[in-house]
Amino acid sequence: MVCCILQDKYERELMLHAADVEALSALKRQMEGFHGQLHDSDERCRAAQHKLTELEVLWSGQCLCSLHVFICMVLMLYKGTY
């Protein structure tokens, strides 16, 4: 009789352990998915930052070029050669 009780307890603990192992495996798979999404988002963020830097440099160059042209036109007007 004690043997049957112990056997039942053992089987119950084994089933609970198996359920815990399955839940842990599911959480690990979910975490791997989140890690992949985070990596993809990080890559997109880096690409966007790189593009923003390129555009800022381009815009800065255009502004300087436009400013240079404006200054030259003002000087030409001042000198009367425009």
C-alpha positions as CSV (number, residue, x, y, z in Angstrom):
1,M,0.0,0.0,0.0
2,V,2.8,2.5,0.9
3,C,4.5,1.4,-2.3
4,C,1.4,2.3,-4.4
5,I,1.2,5.7,-2.7
6,L,4.9,6.4,-3.4
7,Q,4.5,5.2,-6.9
8,D,1.6,7.5,-7.5
9,K,3.5,10.4,-6.0
10,Y,6.5,9.6,-8.2
11,E,4.4,9.5,-11.3
12,R,2.7,12.7,-10.4
13,E,6.0,14.5,-9.8
14,L,7.3,13.1,-13.1
15,M,4.3,14.4,-15.0
16,L,4.7,17.8,-13.4
17,H,8.4,17.9,-14.2
18,A,7.6,16.9,-17.8
19,A,5.1,19.8,-18.0
20,D,7.7,22.2,-16.6
21,V,10.3,21.0,-19.1
22,E,7.8,21.6,-22.0
23,A,6.9,25.0,-20.7
24,L,10.5,25.9,-20.4
25,S,11.2,24.7,-23.9
26,A,8.3,26.9,-25.2
27,L,9.6,29.9,-23.3
28,K,13.1,29.3,-24.8
29,R,11.6,29.2,-28.3
30,Q,9.7,32.4,-27.7
31,M,12.8,34.1,-26.3
32,E,14.7,33.1,-29.5
33,G,12.0,34.6,-31.6
34,F,12.1,37.8,-29.5
35,H,15.9,37.8,-29.9
36,G,15.6,37.5,-33.6
37,Q,13.1,40.4,-33.8
38,L,15.3,42.5,-31.6
39,H,18.3,41.8,-33.9
40,D,16.2,42.7,-37.0
41,S,15.0,45.9,-35.3
42,D,18.6,46.8,-34.3
43,E,19.8,46.3,-37.8
44,R,17.0,48.5,-39.2
45,C,17.8,51.1,-36.6
46,R,21.5,51.1,-37.6
47,A,20.6,51.4,-41.3
48,A,18.2,54.3,-40.6
49,Q,20.9,56.1,-38.5
50,H,23.4,55.6,-41.3
51,K,21.0,57.0,-43.9
52,L,20.2,59.9,-41.6
53,T,23.9,60.7,-41.2
54,E,24.3,60.5,-45.0
55,L,21.3,62.9,-45.5
56,E,22.6,65.3,-42.9
57,V,26.0,65.5,-44.6
58,L,24.3,65.9,-48.0
59,W,21.9,68.6,-46.7
60,S,24.8,70.4,-44.9
61,G,26.8,70.4,-48.1
62,Q,23.8,71.7,-50.1
63,C,23.2,74.5,-47.6
64,L,26.8,75.5,-47.7
65,C,26.8,75.4,-51.5
66,S,23.6,77.5,-51.6
67,L,25.1,79.9,-49.0
68,H,28.2,80.2,-51.1
69,V,26.2,81.0,-54.3
70,F,24.1,83.5,-52.4
71,I,27.2,85.3,-51.0
72,C,28.8,85.3,-54.5
73,M,25.6,86.8,-56.0
74,V,25.5,89.5,-53.2
75,L,29.2,90.3,-53.9
76,M,28.6,90.5,-57.6
77,L,25.6,92.8,-57.0
78,Y,27.7,94.9,-54.7
79,K,30.5,95.2,-57.3
80,G,28.0,95.7,-60.1
81,T,29.1,92.7,-62.1
82,Y,25.8,90.9,-61.9
